[in-house]
Amino acid sequence: MRAWLVASALGGAPSTVHALWTGGDVLRSTRAAASLLGGTGVIRGAVSHLGVSAFWTAVLGAVDRRWRLDARTGAVAGAVIAAVDLEVLGRRFPAVRGLHRAAQWADHVAFGALVGAVLRSTVDERGRSAPSPDRVPPA
């Protein structure tokens, strides 16, 4: 859950910075995500984005159980997700196709890196799940 929240909240930073730098619409990718659900609004786009992010976080969590992810391997996984999301599935949606490619790829790579980093932060040096901060074992 923590990985999903962090990556969902921060994974779009590259395209947001790009939009701000170039004077573009910072909500354009959110509206494009709405097209996946047959709409155009920001709320529908946010729902779509959160759902897609939850799906990919679950996939990366399953991968992590077999092959431990970290920020570096998560970034590689993010690039694979970008290929699927943007180049295979996204090409069917004009609003997604119209997004700046490099910025969107950077978002996906950042998403994967963040998921991997958060997953590693919840594992101890032996690869076991570390206790959450609110459930520290007794001394």
N, C-alpha and C positions, 0 to 999 in steps of 0.2 A: 504494500500500500504506500509506504514511504517513497519507494522508487518511482511509483506512478505519479504521486503528487509533485515531487521535485522535478522529474523530467517533463511532466505536462506543463508545469508553471514556467520552467526556464528553457526548455528545448527550443522555443520559438525566438530566442534572443537574437540569433544571427539575422533572420529575415526582418525582425523589428528594427535592428540597428541599420540594416540595409535600407529599409523604407524611410527611416528618419534621415539617414545620410543623403538619400537621393530625392527627398521630398515626396516620396510615395505614400500610399495609403497603408497605415500600419494594420488595418483590419481587413485588408484584401484577402489574405490567406484564410482568415476566419470565415469570411463570406464564401470563399471557394470551398471550404470544408462543408458548408451548409448544402452545397450542391450534391454532396454524397447522399444527403437525406431528402433531396428533391426541393430544396428551398434556397433562399438567398440571405436570410437574416443573420445577424451576429449571434443571437441566442442559439439558433439552430446550428450554426457553425461551431459554437463553443461545445454544444452537446456532442456533435459529430467528432470534434477534435478529442474530447475527453474519452469518448467511446473507442476511437481508433487507438489512442494512446494506451488505454487500459488493455486492449487486445494485444498490442505489441509488447507491453510490459509483461503480460502473462506469458507470452511466447519466450521472451528473454529470460524470465524467471525459470521456465521449464528448461531452457538451454543451460542456464546457470547450474541447475541441479546435476547436470552431466559434465559440463565443461565450465569451470569457474570463469566468470566474466569479471573484468575490471574495466577501468575507464578506457584503456586502449582497445581491448577486444570488444567492448561495448560500442566503441566508435566504428569499428569494422562492421559489427552487426547493424549499426545504424545506417551504414552505406548500403548494405544489402536490403534493408527495409526501404530505403529511398528508391532503390531500383524497382522494387515491387510496387510501392505506393505511387511513385511519380511516373515511372516509365512503362509499367505494365497496366496497372489499374487506373491511374490518374489520367492517362491519355484519352480515356472515354468521357472525361468531363472537361468541357471547354474552359471553365473557370479555373480548374486546377492546371490545365495545360498552359494557361496564360500567365501563370506565376513565374517570377524570376527563378530560373532553374538552379543557379549556383546557391542562391540564398536558401531555397528549399532543401537542397541537398545538405547544406551546412546545418540547417535545423535538424534534419534526420540524424546526422552524424553526432550532433550535440546531444540529442535525445538518447541515443544509444550509449554514448559516453557517460551521461548522467545516470542512466539506469545501472550501468556496470559499476560506476563509482559508489552509488548508494548501496547496491547489493554487497560490494566488498566491505563497506563500512559496517555492515551488520554481521560480519563473519570474523571470527578470531584468527590468530596466526596459524592454527591447525586446520582451518577450513570448516570449523563448526559454527553454527549459528550463535552469535553473541547475544547476551541478554539485552533486551530493550532497556533504555535508560530508566523507564518507570518500573521495571521489574528486575532490580539488581538482586542477585542471590545473597542470602545472609552470610556473614563472615564466619 
